[in-house]
Amino acid sequence: EASVRSLNGRMRTHARIEADTQKLLSERARLAADLDKEAARAKRLDDSAAEVSRRLVAAMETVREVLAK
């Protein structure tokens, strides 16, 4: 009887660990997807910032040329 109770307790513990592991794997997958999404957003922002910078430099050069004339 004691062996059965002990085995039953270990089986419940194992089931709990398995459920926790599945939750962690699910959370990890969600976080990885969120990270990928935010990394793509950060790249778009960096690309936009580079384009704005390029346009500002071009505009400043145009203003300098106009002022020089």
C-alpha positions in Angstrom: 0.0 0.0 0.0 2.8 2.4 0.9 4.6 1.6 -2.4 1.4 2.3 -4.3 0.9 5.6 -2.5 4.5 6.5 -3.2 4.2 5.6 -6.8 1.0 7.6 -7.1 2.7 10.6 -5.6 5.6 10.4 -7.9 3.2 10.0 -10.9 1.4 13.2 -9.8 4.7 15.0 -9.4 5.8 13.9 -12.8 2.4 15.0 -14.4 2.8 18.4 -12.7 6.3 18.8 -14.0 5.2 17.7 -17.5 2.4 20.3 -17.4 4.8 23.0 -16.2 7.2 22.1 -18.9 4.5 22.4 -21.6 3.5 25.8 -20.2 7.1 26.9 -20.3 7.6 25.7 -23.9 4.4 27.5 -24.9 5.5 30.7 -23.2 8.9 30.4 -24.8 7.4 30.0 -28.2 5.2 33.1 -27.6 8.1 35.1 -26.4 10.2 34.1 -29.4 7.4 35.2 -31.8 7.1 38.5 -29.9 10.9 39.0 -30.1 10.9 38.3 -33.8 8.1 40.8 -34.3 9.8 43.5 -32.3 13.1 42.8 -34.0 11.4 43.3 -37.4 9.8 46.5 -36.1 13.2 47.8 -34.9 14.7 47.1 -38.3 11.9 49.0 -40.0 12.5 51.9 -37.6 16.3 51.9 -38.2 15.7 51.8 -42.0 13.2 54.7 -41.7 15.7 56.7 -39.6 18.4 56.1 -42.1 16.1 57.3 -44.9 15.2 60.4 -43.0 18.8 61.1 -42.3 19.7 60.7 -46.0 16.9 63.1 -46.9 17.9 65.7 -44.4 21.5 65.6 -45.7 20.2 66.1 -49.2 17.9 69.0 -48.1 20.8 70.7 -46.3 23.0 70.4 -49.3 20.3 71.9 -51.4 19.9 74.8 -49.0 23.7 75.4 -49.0 23.8 75.4 -52.8 20.9 77.9 -52.9 22.5 80.1 -50.3 25.9 80.0 -52.0 24.3 81.4 -55.2 
